[in-house]
């Protein structure tokens, strides 16, 4: 049975919760941080495996089930529609009942229904199973980003989140090479493409076991009045630390927030957020539309809708683009597998820069690089440039992805971070579900060049929105008021 949410905490509890956040932010990286990052990264690996699976084998599925154009679009869209629901629902679960509990629910759903997808006798079964698996996997990135934002020190948050995604994006070339290997085969009399769903299901079941050992977020515990549990976890992490940063005393917490420009200090206010502690305790979606968060929410929602054009527009439609260029299924899978090597390499390249430069600036720069390499891929007319530009595109897109994940998780306070981030992510999943219906007709009617012009326009608008409306967040505490 789900435990009930904690009662609103007092202003004194709000100050104590602020102290928990300060201690987490000043802490050096410990063995616990590394273990949590690794477990989260392995879970994300199966998220990327799932998100690229249907697109990678779309031509195989189309041939095996004799899909028409509409059915193919539904197969590609079904998991993303499920992810839209999962992002909304499980984000609220994470804020109300805890990050760890939501992690276990989402992986159990994905593992079970992905296994059912492996035994699909027809297209309707496959579409339904993909939709239900999507509900589980839909919250994976939201939960991971919020959890890592909660537990990692401010100065290392970007780097270690990027490490988690570097591990995660090994799942993209993994699905490419696994498809190249298994699709022509029928091990144990089972079609090769079905084994890909089985691998995803079994892998996520193993991750579910690993995640049972995750600690709950101390920030979430403190925000929900469970200060003794938060204190115990933070003290345990501090005991693993050595050096002056771990021993430096905290400033004494206060129950009154410092005055801001034009706003007098008030009693009974949480020092970390500047809002009444009992109001901060209630994670309600409408909070993100208040004057304080409206500009931020507008920026994130536009960002989430447009980012999938650049990211999933390539990953999901690359086989169709290569088929339009005249390459066969197996040859196309080979090109895709080589291009997909750019995903983990690009993620690794983000490690030295993600905490050094302002994140919203990086978003704009890398979006421009995606446009350039995407147009090169669209007009490439032989094997070497196809693979080279495909590799370049995926490399750039994963620098973009890592910076984006960290940036989106830094926008809202702990009490409703997963709910608010889940709402933004849910729009990206809805946008991804619409992509086949938007981009495939463009590809069919006008070819790869026009397809990437549409993607380029979306990425240009995205970059302008983030640069104009986004806040600076690099190195700042996720509890800091902006």
LUMLUMNU-152839 format. One record per residue (C-alpha): chain; x, y, z. Coordinates in Angstrom, 3 decimals, decimal comma. Example, Ala and Ser with C-alpha at 12.3 -4.5 7.8 and 13.67 -1.06 7.14 Angstrom:
<recs>
+--------+----------+----------+----------+
! cadena !     east !    north !       up !
+--------+----------+----------+----------+
!      A !   12,300 !   -4,500 !    7,800 !
!      A !   13,670 !   -1,060 !    7,140 !
+--------+----------+----------+----------+
</recs>
This chain:
<recs>
+--------+----------+----------+----------+
! cadena !     east !    north !       up !
+--------+----------+----------+----------+
!      A !    0,000 !    0,000 !    0,000 !
!      A !    1,278 !    3,462 !   -0,850 !
!      A !    2,158 !    5,516 !    2,183 !
!      A !    0,333 !    8,797 !    2,631 !
!      A !    2,114 !   12,034 !    1,949 !
!      A !    3,661 !   13,772 !    4,918 !
!      A !    1,768 !   16,642 !    6,572 !
!      A !    2,888 !   20,200 !    5,849 !
!      A !    6,062 !   21,035 !    7,707 !
!      A !    6,682 !   24,031 !    9,918 !
!      A !    8,932 !   26,939 !    9,053 !
!      A !   11,574 !   25,419 !   11,330 !
!      A !   11,401 !   22,219 !    9,338 !
!      A !   11,801 !   24,301 !    6,183 !
!      A !   15,061 !   25,731 !    7,509 !
!      A !   16,259 !   22,256 !    8,459 !
!      A !   15,397 !   20,990 !    4,969 !
!      A !   17,405 !   23,887 !    3,504 !
!      A !   20,375 !   22,758 !    5,604 !
!      A !   20,070 !   19,237 !    4,150 !
!      A !   20,277 !   20,737 !    0,646 !
!      A !   23,321 !   22,834 !    1,575 !
!      A !   25,129 !   19,791 !    2,956 !
!      A !   24,418 !   17,826 !   -0,225 !
!      A !   25,651 !   20,684 !   -2,418 !
!      A !   28,958 !   21,192 !   -0,605 !
!      A !   29,715 !   17,459 !   -0,383 !
!      A !   32,531 !   15,984 !   -2,508 !
!      A !   31,723 !   13,008 !   -4,713 !
!      A !   31,481 !    9,828 !   -2,624 !
!      A !   31,205 !    6,126 !   -3,403 !
!      A !   27,443 !    6,444 !   -2,878 !
!      A !   27,233 !    9,116 !   -5,585 !
!      A !   29,136 !    6,869 !   -7,989 !
!      A !   26,956 !    3,845 !   -7,246 !
!      A !   23,741 !    5,829 !   -7,681 !
!      A !   24,978 !    7,307 !  -10,949 !
!      A !   25,867 !    3,842 !  -12,279 !
!      A !   22,510 !    2,276 !  -11,331 !
!      A !   20,584 !    5,189 !  -12,831 !
!      A !   22,728 !    5,031 !  -15,972 !
!      A !   22,086 !    1,310 !  -16,471 !
!      A !   18,349 !    1,922 !  -16,198 !
!      A !   18,590 !    4,738 !  -18,722 !
!      A !   20,454 !    2,377 !  -21,061 !
!      A !   17,261 !    0,366 !  -21,484 !
!      A !   15,280 !    3,577 !  -21,945 !
!      A !   17,469 !    4,481 !  -24,927 !
!      A !   17,310 !    0,878 !  -26,152 !
!      A !   13,505 !    1,045 !  -26,084 !
!      A !   13,205 !    4,496 !  -27,636 !
!      A !   15,335 !    3,510 !  -30,625 !
!      A !   14,093 !   -0,062 !  -31,021 !
!      A !   10,989 !    0,360 !  -33,163 !
!      A !   12,604 !    2,957 !  -35,402 !
!      A !   15,685 !    0,800 !  -35,935 !
!      A !   13,687 !   -2,266 !  -37,032 !
!      A !   10,774 !   -0,374 !  -38,593 !
!      A !   11,492 !   -1,690 !  -42,108 !
!      A !   11,735 !   -5,253 !  -40,755 !
!      A !    8,405 !   -4,945 !  -38,926 !
!      A !    6,818 !   -3,390 !  -41,988 !
!      A !    7,871 !   -6,368 !  -44,097 !
!      A !    7,024 !   -9,032 !  -41,492 !
!      A !    3,515 !   -7,757 !  -40,723 !
!      A !    2,848 !   -6,223 !  -44,158 !
!      A !    2,181 !   -2,821 !  -42,581 !
!      A !    0,574 !   -0,075 !  -44,576 !
!      A !    1,717 !    3,491 !  -44,030 !
!      A !   -0,813 !    4,286 !  -41,305 !
!      A !   -0,007 !    1,158 !  -39,291 !
!      A !    3,706 !    1,924 !  -39,442 !
!      A !    3,056 !    5,405 !  -38,047 !
!      A !    0,963 !    3,913 !  -35,222 !
!      A !    3,711 !    1,428 !  -34,350 !
!      A !    6,285 !    4,231 !  -34,197 !
!      A !    3,957 !    6,523 !  -32,236 !
!      A !    2,379 !    4,058 !  -29,781 !
!      A !    5,255 !    3,894 !  -27,284 !
!      A !    5,544 !    7,684 !  -27,228 !
!      A !    1,825 !    8,095 !  -26,497 !
!      A !    2,299 !    5,716 !  -23,563 !
!      A !    5,332 !    7,706 !  -22,477 !
!      A !    3,238 !   10,884 !  -22,493 !
!      A !    0,910 !    9,309 !  -19,926 !
!      A !    3,768 !    7,777 !  -17,933 !
!      A !    5,665 !   11,076 !  -17,697 !
!      A !    2,631 !   12,831 !  -16,246 !
!      A !    1,449 !   10,094 !  -13,904 !
!      A !    4,740 !    8,807 !  -12,516 !
!      A !    6,184 !   12,287 !  -12,076 !
!      A !    3,375 !   12,964 !   -9,607 !
!      A !    4,001 !    9,603 !   -7,932 !
!      A !    7,667 !   10,552 !   -7,512 !
!      A !    6,826 !   13,861 !   -5,823 !
!      A !    4,132 !   12,387 !   -3,581 !
!      A !    5,503 !    8,963 !   -2,671 !
!      A !    9,224 !    9,168 !   -3,434 !
!      A !   11,698 !    8,861 !   -6,290 !
!      A !   12,715 !    5,297 !   -5,422 !
!      A !    9,151 !    3,955 !   -5,404 !
!      A !    8,387 !    5,542 !   -8,788 !
!      A !   11,581 !    4,006 !  -10,209 !
!      A !   10,404 !    0,506 !   -9,264 !
!      A !    6,914 !    1,020 !  -10,714 !
!      A !    8,108 !    2,337 !  -14,071 !
!      A !   10,628 !   -0,461 !  -14,678 !
!      A !    8,157 !   -3,190 !  -13,699 !
!      A !    5,659 !   -1,871 !  -16,254 !
!      A !    8,244 !   -1,625 !  -19,009 !
!      A !    9,760 !   -5,050 !  -18,399 !
!      A !    6,428 !   -6,883 !  -18,406 !
!      A !    4,868 !   -5,277 !  -21,449 !
!      A !    8,064 !   -5,295 !  -23,518 !
!      A !    8,145 !   -9,068 !  -23,030 !
!      A !    4,551 !   -9,244 !  -24,275 !
!      A !    5,549 !   -7,212 !  -27,351 !
!      A !    8,077 !   -9,909 !  -28,234 !
!      A !    5,262 !  -12,388 !  -28,796 !
!      A !    2,988 !  -10,123 !  -30,827 !
!      A !    0,941 !  -12,183 !  -33,319 !
!      A !   -0,242 !   -9,114 !  -35,201 !
!      A !    0,120 !   -5,363 !  -35,496 !
!      A !   -2,697 !   -4,546 !  -33,059 !
!      A !   -1,047 !   -6,593 !  -30,288 !
!      A !    2,303 !   -4,939 !  -30,982 !
!      A !    0,830 !   -1,432 !  -30,907 !
!      A !   -0,992 !   -2,121 !  -27,620 !
!      A !    2,052 !   -3,704 !  -25,966 !
!      A !    4,287 !   -0,837 !  -27,082 !
!      A !    1,797 !    1,676 !  -25,692 !
!      A !    1,644 !   -0,048 !  -22,272 !
!      A !    5,423 !   -0,511 !  -22,111 !
!      A !    5,708 !    3,191 !  -22,933 !
!      A !    3,746 !    4,120 !  -19,809 !
!      A !    6,490 !    2,492 !  -17,770 !
!      A !    9,483 !    3,803 !  -19,672 !
!      A !    7,981 !    7,289 !  -20,130 !
!      A !    9,004 !    8,512 !  -16,702 !
!      A !   12,517 !    7,020 !  -16,789 !
!      A !   14,334 !   10,152 !  -17,949 !
!      A !   12,245 !   12,493 !  -15,781 !
!      A !   12,804 !   10,404 !  -12,665 !
!      A !   16,510 !    9,926 !  -13,394 !
!      A !   17,140 !   13,619 !  -14,011 !
!      A !   15,254 !   14,708 !  -10,896 !
!      A !   16,870 !   12,044 !   -8,718 !
!      A !   20,387 !   12,966 !   -9,825 !
!      A !   19,604 !   16,676 !   -9,415 !
!      A !   18,447 !   15,877 !   -5,872 !
!      A !   21,482 !   13,885 !   -4,715 !
!      A !   24,496 !   15,235 !   -6,636 !
!      A !   26,559 !   18,255 !   -5,449 !
!      A !   25,904 !   21,434 !   -7,418 !
!      A !   29,457 !   21,714 !   -8,777 !
!      A !   29,440 !   18,117 !  -10,110 !
!      A !   25,779 !   17,746 !  -11,075 !
!      A !   26,267 !   18,172 !  -14,801 !
!      A !   29,349 !   15,957 !  -15,070 !
!      A !   27,892 !   12,991 !  -13,197 !
!      A !   24,527 !   13,245 !  -14,918 !
!      A !   26,488 !   13,175 !  -18,184 !
!      A !   28,290 !   10,048 !  -16,951 !
!      A !   24,920 !    8,383 !  -16,366 !
!      A !   23,810 !    9,268 !  -19,893 !
!      A !   27,127 !    8,192 !  -21,398 !
!      A !   26,449 !    4,751 !  -19,981 !
!      A !   22,831 !    5,022 !  -21,098 !
!      A !   23,610 !    5,884 !  -24,688 !
!      A !   25,613 !    2,726 !  -25,139 !
!      A !   22,098 !    1,301 !  -25,578 !
!      A !   21,685 !    3,053 !  -28,924 !
!      A !   24,538 !    1,391 !  -30,835 !
!      A !   23,696 !   -1,760 !  -28,864 !
!      A !   20,248 !   -1,886 !  -30,436 !
!      A !   21,755 !   -1,070 !  -33,839 !
!      A !   24,348 !   -3,852 !  -33,755 !
!      A !   21,951 !   -6,295 !  -32,063 !
!      A !   19,449 !   -5,686 !  -34,868 !
!      A !   22,165 !   -6,118 !  -37,491 !
!      A !   23,094 !   -9,460 !  -35,869 !
!      A !   19,676 !  -10,862 !  -34,952 !
!      A !   17,320 !   -9,663 !  -37,686 !
!      A !   18,639 !  -12,102 !  -40,355 !
!      A !   18,460 !  -14,996 !  -37,803 !
!      A !   15,784 !  -16,986 !  -35,969 !
!      A !   17,414 !  -18,326 !  -32,763 !
!      A !   15,366 !  -21,212 !  -31,264 !
!      A !   12,874 !  -20,709 !  -34,077 !
!      A !   11,955 !  -17,213 !  -32,832 !
!      A !   12,253 !  -14,240 !  -35,208 !
!      A !   15,357 !  -12,170 !  -34,550 !
!      A !   13,437 !   -8,935 !  -34,052 !
!      A !   11,428 !  -10,571 !  -31,248 !
!      A !   14,673 !  -11,329 !  -29,397 !
!      A !   15,358 !   -7,582 !  -29,299 !
!      A !   12,205 !   -7,040 !  -27,231 !
!      A !   13,126 !   -9,978 !  -24,998 !
!      A !   16,599 !   -8,550 !  -24,379 !
!      A !   15,111 !   -5,197 !  -23,386 !
!      A !   12,638 !   -6,835 !  -21,034 !
!      A !   15,149 !   -9,095 !  -19,279 !
!      A !   17,688 !   -6,301 !  -18,945 !
!      A !   15,212 !   -3,949 !  -17,303 !
!      A !   14,180 !   -6,746 !  -14,892 !
!      A !   17,797 !   -6,948 !  -13,733 !
!      A !   17,873 !   -3,156 !  -13,266 !
!      A !   14,677 !   -3,394 !  -11,175 !
!      A !   16,546 !   -5,673 !   -8,765 !
!      A !   19,485 !   -3,253 !   -8,595 !
!      A !   17,197 !   -0,288 !   -7,951 !
!      A !   15,657 !   -1,882 !   -4,891 !
!      A !   18,920 !   -0,904 !   -3,170 !
!      A !   18,744 !    2,781 !   -4,147 !
!      A !   18,494 !    5,239 !   -1,286 !
!      A !   15,605 !    7,667 !   -1,277 !
!      A !   16,448 !   11,251 !   -2,190 !
!      A !   17,427 !   13,095 !    1,035 !
!      A !   16,099 !   16,327 !   -0,474 !
!      A !   12,730 !   14,672 !   -1,110 !
!      A !   12,639 !   13,235 !    2,410 !
!      A !   13,422 !   16,637 !    3,908 !
!      A !   10,861 !   18,383 !    1,704 !
!      A !    8,236 !   15,945 !    2,990 !
!      A !    9,011 !   16,354 !    6,685 !
!      A !   11,033 !   13,135 !    7,079 !
!      A !   14,053 !   14,958 !    8,441 !
!      A !   15,458 !   12,155 !   10,595 !
!      A !   15,687 !    9,830 !    7,603 !
!      A !   17,238 !   12,589 !    5,485 !
!      A !   19,750 !   13,391 !    8,225 !
!      A !   20,739 !    9,733 !    8,539 !
!      A !   21,372 !    9,375 !    4,796 !
!      A !   23,319 !   12,625 !    4,488 !
!      A !   25,430 !   11,800 !    7,564 !
!      A !   26,234 !    8,407 !    6,060 !
!      A !   27,338 !   10,033 !    2,791 !
!      A !   29,398 !   12,623 !    4,688 !
!      A !   31,145 !    9,826 !    6,584 !
!      A !   32,449 !    8,577 !    3,219 !
!      A !   33,908 !   12,005 !    2,477 !
!      A !   37,298 !   13,367 !    3,346 !
!      A !   38,784 !   16,780 !    2,906 !
!      A !   37,934 !   20,369 !    3,891 !
!      A !   34,686 !   20,543 !    1,916 !
!      A !   33,208 !   17,712 !    3,946 !
!      A !   34,301 !   19,207 !    7,282 !
!      A !   33,410 !   22,859 !    6,663 !
!      A !   30,639 !   23,900 !    9,104 !
!      A !   27,310 !   25,044 !    7,779 !
!      A !   26,023 !   28,507 !    8,413 !
!      A !   23,199 !   28,448 !   10,918 !
!      A !   19,812 !   28,023 !    9,259 !
!      A !   17,185 !   30,647 !    9,783 !
!      A !   13,434 !   30,540 !    9,663 !
!      A !   13,187 !   33,846 !    7,878 !
!      A !   14,089 !   34,215 !    4,229 !
!      A !   16,414 !   37,051 !    3,262 !
!      A !   14,738 !   40,020 !    1,673 !
!      A !   14,710 !   40,123 !   -2,100 !
!      A !   14,493 !   43,198 !   -4,241 !
!      A !   11,081 !   44,683 !   -3,629 !
!      A !   10,030 !   41,827 !   -1,325 !
!      A !   10,488 !   42,150 !    2,454 !
!      A !   11,719 !   39,242 !    4,547 !
!      A !    8,854 !   37,232 !    6,032 !
!      A !    8,521 !   34,931 !    8,982 !
!      A !    7,512 !   31,329 !    8,446 !
!      A !    9,171 !   31,167 !    5,057 !
!      A !   11,537 !   28,507 !    3,805 !
!      A !   14,969 !   30,109 !    3,381 !
!      A !   15,768 !   28,075 !    0,304 !
!      A !   12,743 !   28,889 !   -1,841 !
!      A !   11,160 !   32,013 !   -0,423 !
!      A !    7,681 !   30,451 !   -0,251 !
!      A !    5,681 !   29,333 !    2,770 !
!      A !    6,828 !   25,885 !    3,854 !
!      A !    3,316 !   24,452 !    3,842 !
!      A !    2,660 !   25,788 !    0,326 !
!      A !    5,964 !   24,368 !   -0,918 !
!      A !    4,886 !   20,999 !    0,420 !
!      A !    1,949 !   20,654 !   -1,966 !
!      A !    3,088 !   19,465 !   -5,426 !
!      A !    0,368 !   20,832 !   -7,689 !
!      A !    0,729 !   21,202 !  -11,417 !
!      A !   -0,905 !   24,632 !  -11,459 !
!      A !    2,044 !   26,015 !   -9,471 !
!      A !    4,173 !   26,075 !  -12,625 !
!      A !    1,782 !   28,595 !  -14,204 !
!      A !    2,115 !   31,138 !  -11,392 !
!      A !    3,905 !   34,412 !  -12,108 !
!      A !    7,099 !   33,124 !  -10,537 !
!      A !    7,459 !   30,128 !  -12,870 !
!      A !    5,461 !   31,149 !  -15,957 !
!      A !    8,397 !   32,284 !  -18,136 !
!      A !   10,429 !   29,240 !  -17,152 !
!      A !    7,533 !   26,897 !  -17,906 !
!      A !    6,907 !   28,527 !  -21,296 !
!      A !   10,572 !   28,087 !  -22,226 !
!      A !   10,651 !   24,435 !  -21,117 !
!      A !    7,434 !   23,496 !  -22,888 !
!      A !    8,550 !   25,021 !  -26,197 !
!      A !   11,941 !   23,372 !  -25,727 !
!      A !   10,387 !   19,951 !  -25,019 !
!      A !    8,060 !   20,042 !  -28,031 !
!      A !   10,792 !   21,071 !  -30,479 !
!      A !   13,758 !   19,064 !  -29,169 !
!      A !   12,297 !   15,751 !  -30,354 !
!      A !   12,361 !   16,964 !  -33,969 !
!      A !   16,132 !   17,094 !  -33,803 !
!      A !   16,715 !   14,098 !  -31,570 !
!      A !   14,105 !   11,460 !  -32,420 !
!      A !   13,622 !   12,808 !  -35,921 !
!      A !   16,900 !   11,173 !  -36,854 !
!      A !   16,867 !    8,110 !  -34,590 !
!      A !   13,345 !    7,019 !  -35,468 !
!      A !   13,406 !    7,814 !  -39,182 !
!      A !   16,983 !    7,003 !  -40,238 !
!      A !   15,974 !    3,586 !  -41,707 !
!      A !   13,237 !    5,245 !  -43,745 !
!      A !   15,655 !    7,950 !  -44,951 !
!      A !   18,195 !    5,333 !  -46,026 !
!      A !   15,471 !    3,334 !  -47,778 !
!      A !   14,500 !    6,513 !  -49,641 !
!      A !   18,147 !    6,789 !  -50,721 !
!      A !   17,915 !    3,270 !  -52,191 !
!      A !   19,729 !    1,185 !  -49,562 !
!      A !   18,404 !   -2,271 !  -48,597 !
!      A !   17,302 !   -3,288 !  -45,107 !
!      A !   20,515 !   -5,045 !  -44,001 !
!      A !   22,818 !   -2,429 !  -45,576 !
!      A !   20,763 !    0,315 !  -43,958 !
!      A !   21,006 !   -1,397 !  -40,557 !
!      A !   24,794 !   -1,529 !  -40,972 !
!      A !   24,981 !    2,195 !  -41,701 !
!      A !   22,690 !    2,949 !  -38,772 !
!      A !   24,725 !    0,815 !  -36,357 !
!      A !   27,913 !    2,687 !  -37,324 !
!      A !   26,176 !    6,072 !  -37,112 !
!      A !   24,778 !    5,207 !  -33,682 !
!      A !   28,316 !    4,927 !  -32,278 !
!      A !   28,174 !    8,718 !  -32,097 !
!      A !   25,635 !    8,545 !  -29,267 !
!      A !   27,919 !    7,304 !  -26,451 !
!      A !   30,956 !    9,132 !  -27,870 !
!      A !   29,059 !   12,429 !  -28,007 !
!      A !   27,817 !   11,845 !  -24,487 !
!      A !   31,390 !   11,290 !  -23,291 !
!      A !   32,522 !   14,481 !  -25,051 !
!      A !   30,063 !   16,472 !  -22,954 !
!      A !   31,828 !   15,466 !  -19,710 !
!      A !   34,606 !   18,106 !  -19,674 !
!      A !   32,383 !   20,999 !  -20,803 !
!      A !   28,976 !   20,516 !  -19,191 !
!      A !   29,930 !   22,070 !  -15,821 !
!      A !   32,452 !   24,529 !  -17,303 !
!      A !   30,213 !   26,531 !  -19,637 !
!      A !   26,749 !   27,932 !  -19,225 !
!      A !   24,250 !   25,253 !  -20,175 !
!      A !   21,776 !   27,350 !  -22,131 !
!      A !   24,648 !   28,635 !  -24,307 !
!      A !   25,761 !   25,064 !  -24,984 !
!      A !   22,205 !   24,174 !  -26,036 !
!      A !   22,255 !   26,896 !  -28,701 !
!      A !   25,709 !   25,989 !  -30,040 !
!      A !   25,069 !   22,257 !  -30,296 !
!      A !   21,628 !   22,763 !  -31,871 !
!      A !   23,369 !   24,677 !  -34,684 !
!      A !   25,872 !   21,818 !  -35,125 !
!      A !   22,984 !   19,336 !  -35,401 !
!      A !   21,469 !   21,414 !  -38,191 !
!      A !   24,760 !   21,418 !  -40,146 !
!      A !   25,437 !   17,677 !  -39,839 !
!      A !   21,777 !   16,835 !  -40,493 !
!      A !   21,788 !   18,680 !  -43,805 !
!      A !   25,014 !   16,874 !  -44,706 !
!      A !   23,347 !   13,524 !  -44,019 !
!      A !   20,301 !   14,506 !  -46,068 !
!      A !   22,351 !   15,224 !  -49,181 !
!      A !   25,050 !   12,538 !  -48,778 !
!      A !   25,017 !   10,260 !  -51,821 !
!      A !   27,491 !    7,483 !  -50,975 !
!      A !   28,342 !    5,186 !  -48,076 !
!      A !   31,238 !    7,093 !  -46,501 !
!      A !   29,546 !   10,517 !  -46,212 !
!      A !   26,271 !    8,872 !  -45,110 !
!      A !   28,025 !    7,181 !  -42,190 !
!      A !   30,270 !   10,198 !  -41,455 !
!      A !   27,425 !   12,711 !  -41,307 !
!      A !   25,202 !   10,227 !  -39,470 !
!      A !   27,954 !    9,719 !  -36,893 !
!      A !   28,486 !   13,495 !  -36,624 !
!      A !   24,779 !   14,079 !  -36,139 !
!      A !   24,406 !   11,514 !  -33,364 !
!      A !   27,576 !   12,793 !  -31,691 !
!      A !   26,249 !   16,373 !  -31,617 !
!      A !   22,782 !   15,266 !  -30,604 !
!      A !   24,069 !   13,581 !  -27,472 !
!      A !   26,066 !   16,562 !  -26,316 !
!      A !   22,765 !   18,375 !  -26,821 !
!      A !   20,829 !   15,678 !  -24,982 !
!      A !   23,078 !   15,596 !  -21,904 !
!      A !   23,074 !   19,355 !  -21,496 !
!      A !   19,300 !   19,407 !  -21,985 !
!      A !   18,599 !   16,753 !  -19,360 !
!      A !   20,631 !   18,560 !  -16,716 !
!      A !   19,152 !   21,935 !  -17,645 !
!      A !   15,537 !   20,798 !  -17,483 !
!      A !   16,019 !   19,176 !  -14,067 !
!      A !   17,421 !   22,419 !  -12,619 !
!      A !   14,342 !   24,561 !  -13,146 !
!      A !   11,977 !   23,764 !  -10,236 !
!      A !   12,234 !   23,182 !   -6,465 !
!      A !   12,375 !   19,730 !   -4,906 !
!      A !    8,780 !   19,586 !   -3,686 !
!      A !    7,348 !   19,509 !   -7,214 !
!      A !   10,413 !   18,985 !   -9,409 !
!      A !    9,316 !   15,604 !  -10,798 !
!      A !    5,711 !   16,749 !  -11,352 !
!      A !    6,798 !   19,896 !  -13,214 !
!      A !    9,581 !   18,201 !  -15,181 !
!      A !    7,242 !   15,302 !  -15,971 !
!      A !    4,746 !   17,721 !  -17,497 !
!      A !    7,448 !   19,136 !  -19,791 !
!      A !    8,747 !   15,678 !  -20,687 !
!      A !    5,230 !   14,482 !  -21,400 !
!      A !    4,929 !   17,140 !  -24,103 !
!      A !    8,145 !   15,872 !  -25,680 !
!      A !    6,672 !   12,364 !  -25,789 !
!      A !    3,445 !   13,648 !  -27,351 !
!      A !    5,506 !   15,553 !  -29,890 !
!      A !    7,549 !   12,405 !  -30,594 !
!      A !    4,312 !   10,456 !  -31,147 !
!      A !    3,267 !   13,041 !  -33,734 !
!      A !    6,616 !   12,943 !  -35,560 !
!      A !    5,845 !   10,014 !  -37,886 !
!      A !    2,620 !   11,745 !  -38,966 !
!      A !    4,476 !   15,011 !  -39,598 !
!      A !    7,844 !   13,943 !  -40,968 !
!      A !    7,117 !   10,743 !  -42,912 !
!      A !    4,725 !   12,531 !  -45,335 !
!      A !    7,418 !   15,205 !  -45,848 !
!      A !   10,011 !   12,509 !  -46,552 !
!      A !    7,706 !   10,652 !  -48,934 !
!      A !    6,643 !   13,764 !  -50,834 !
!      A !    9,794 !   15,893 !  -50,873 !
!      A !   12,754 !   13,704 !  -49,855 !
!      A !   15,446 !   13,880 !  -47,131 !
!      A !   16,474 !   17,465 !  -47,908 !
!      A !   13,108 !   18,968 !  -47,093 !
!      A !   12,786 !   16,667 !  -44,063 !
!      A !   15,958 !   18,098 !  -42,546 !
!      A !   14,924 !   21,645 !  -43,413 !
!      A !   11,856 !   21,107 !  -41,203 !
!      A !   14,107 !   19,723 !  -38,455 !
!      A !   16,492 !   22,682 !  -38,892 !
!      A !   13,655 !   25,199 !  -38,485 !
!      A !   12,505 !   23,477 !  -35,279 !
!      A !   16,031 !   23,482 !  -33,814 !
!      A !   16,592 !   27,153 !  -34,701 !
!      A !   13,382 !   28,146 !  -32,901 !
!      A !   14,384 !   25,984 !  -29,935 !
!      A !   17,791 !   27,649 !  -29,630 !
!      A !   16,292 !   31,139 !  -29,808 !
!      A !   13,726 !   30,285 !  -27,120 !
!      A !   16,305 !   28,937 !  -24,659 !
!      A !   18,766 !   31,782 !  -25,225 !
!      A !   16,086 !   34,467 !  -24,812 !
!      A !   13,938 !   33,014 !  -22,032 !
!      A !   16,209 !   30,563 !  -20,198 !
!      A !   17,968 !   31,197 !  -16,886 !
!      A !   21,625 !   30,586 !  -16,137 !
!      A !   21,977 !   27,452 !  -13,998 !
!      A !   25,532 !   26,074 !  -14,264 !
!      A !   27,014 !   25,556 !  -10,791 !
!      A !   23,942 !   26,855 !   -8,971 !
!      A !   22,103 !   24,875 !   -6,312 !
!      A !   18,815 !   23,355 !   -7,458 !
!      A !   17,335 !   24,900 !   -4,287 !
!      A !   18,470 !   28,414 !   -5,194 !
!      A !   15,746 !   30,878 !   -6,054 !
!      A !   16,048 !   32,345 !   -9,557 !
+--------+----------+----------+----------+
</recs>
